[in-house]
Amino acid sequence: EKACNQVNALADKWGRFVEYFVSPGIPKVFKARGIALVSVHRRVEAKRDGKEIEVDILGVNDEYVVAVEAKSTLGVDDVKDHLNRLEIFKDVLTEYKDRKVIGAVTGIVMEENVIKFAYRKGLFILGQSGDTLVILNDDKFKPKIW
């Protein structure tokens, strides 16, 4: 049990590392897609009416909110969890109810099937090109808006 707790703690530390690595590049990559974010927040947590939400990275402007899930290893279950989070996002974070909410996922390790699944579900996929954060979706991609 102790070893399991240590592994979980290490995974959480890696997850936080990914958040810190990714968050500074969020405004630049979304500006290239026509979404000029004015603020970026890490670890946004909220509770309302029995619903709970935790978003790793939140990029905001007057029209859009970009909710990013950042993992060291991104799996299909992580994508599904993020989709569920996006479904209740405006119920919990009501201050954003008049904005277009879009989702994005990122990880140091992302299998091709996970990338394709996230793409099909309307999420942006963020990855690295050298030491730069990039959007991996092609120009034909249309994000789902919540």
C-alpha positions in Angstrom: 0.0 0.0 0.0 2.9 2.4 0.8 4.5 1.8 -2.6 1.1 2.5 -4.2 0.8 5.8 -2.4 4.4 6.7 -3.4 3.6 5.9 -7.1 0.4 8.0 -6.9 2.3 10.9 -5.3 5.0 10.7 -8.1 2.3 10.6 -10.8 0.7 13.7 -9.3 4.0 15.5 -9.2 4.5 14.6 -12.9 1.0 15.8 -13.7 1.8 19.1 -12.0 5.1 19.3 -13.9 3.1 18.9 -17.2 0.7 21.7 -16.1 3.6 24.1 -15.3 5.4 23.2 -18.6 2.2 23.6 -20.7 0.5 26.6 -19.2 2.8 29.4 -20.4 2.4 28.2 -24.0 -1.4 28.1 -24.0 -2.0 31.8 -25.0 0.4 31.5 -28.0 -1.0 28.3 -29.5 -4.6 29.4 -29.2 -3.9 32.9 -30.5 -2.7 31.1 -33.7 -6.2 29.6 -33.9 -7.9 33.0 -33.5 -8.6 32.7 -29.8 -6.7 35.4 -27.9 -6.7 34.4 -24.3 -6.3 37.2 -21.7 -5.6 35.0 -18.6 -4.5 31.5 -17.8 -5.2 29.8 -14.4 -3.8 26.5 -13.0 -5.7 24.1 -10.8 -9.2 25.6 -10.9 -11.5 23.8 -8.4 -15.1 24.5 -7.8 -18.2 22.9 -6.1 -21.8 23.8 -6.7 -25.1 21.9 -6.1 -23.4 18.6 -5.3 -21.2 18.8 -8.5 -17.5 19.1 -8.3 -15.0 20.1 -10.9 -11.2 20.4 -11.1 -9.6 21.8 -14.2 -5.8 21.6 -14.6 -5.4 24.7 -16.8 -8.1 27.3 -17.8 -7.5 29.9 -20.5 -10.0 32.7 -20.6 -11.1 35.6 -22.7 -14.5 37.5 -23.1 -15.8 34.9 -25.6 -14.0 31.6 -24.9 -12.9 29.4 -22.0 -10.4 26.7 -22.8 -10.3 23.9 -20.3 -7.1 21.8 -20.5 -6.5 18.4 -19.0 -2.7 17.8 -18.5 -1.3 14.3 -17.7 2.1 12.8 -17.7 0.5 9.8 -19.6 -2.8 10.6 -21.3 -5.2 7.7 -21.6 -8.7 7.2 -23.1 -10.1 7.2 -19.6 -8.5 10.6 -18.9 -10.2 11.9 -22.1 -13.5 10.5 -21.1 -13.2 12.1 -17.6 -12.4 15.5 -19.2 -15.5 15.1 -21.5 -17.6 14.5 -18.5 -16.1 17.5 -16.8 -16.9 19.7 -19.8 -20.5 18.5 -19.7 -21.0 20.0 -16.2 -18.5 22.9 -16.6 -21.1 25.6 -16.9 -23.3 24.2 -14.1 -20.4 24.5 -11.6 -18.5 27.5 -13.0 -21.5 29.6 -13.7 -19.5 32.8 -14.1 -18.6 31.3 -17.6 -22.1 30.4 -18.6 -22.2 33.0 -21.4 -18.9 31.9 -22.9 -18.0 29.2 -25.5 -16.3 26.4 -23.6 -13.8 24.3 -25.6 -11.6 21.5 -24.3 -8.0 20.4 -24.8 -5.9 17.5 -23.6 -2.1 17.0 -23.4 0.4 14.6 -22.1 4.0 13.7 -22.3 3.0 10.3 -23.5 0.0 10.0 -25.8 -0.8 6.9 -27.8 -2.1 7.4 -31.3 -5.5 5.8 -30.4 -5.9 8.3 -27.6 -5.1 11.3 -29.9 -7.6 10.0 -32.5 -10.3 9.5 -29.8 -9.8 13.0 -28.4 -9.9 14.5 -31.9 -13.1 12.7 -32.8 -14.7 14.0 -29.6 -13.9 17.6 -30.5 -11.0 18.3 -28.3 -7.8 20.1 -29.1 -4.7 18.0 -28.6 -1.6 19.8 -27.4 1.9 18.4 -27.9 5.5 19.3 -28.0 7.6 20.2 -31.0 11.1 20.6 -29.7 10.7 22.8 -26.6 7.6 24.5 -28.0 3.9 23.7 -27.3 1.9 23.1 -30.5 -1.7 22.2 -31.4 -1.6 18.8 -33.1 -5.0 19.1 -34.7 -5.0 19.8 -38.4 -6.5 23.0 -39.9 -9.8 21.1 -40.8 -10.5 20.5 -37.1 -13.6 22.1 -35.6 -13.7 22.0 -31.8 -16.9 21.0 -30.0 -18.3 23.9 -28.1 -20.0 23.3 -24.8 
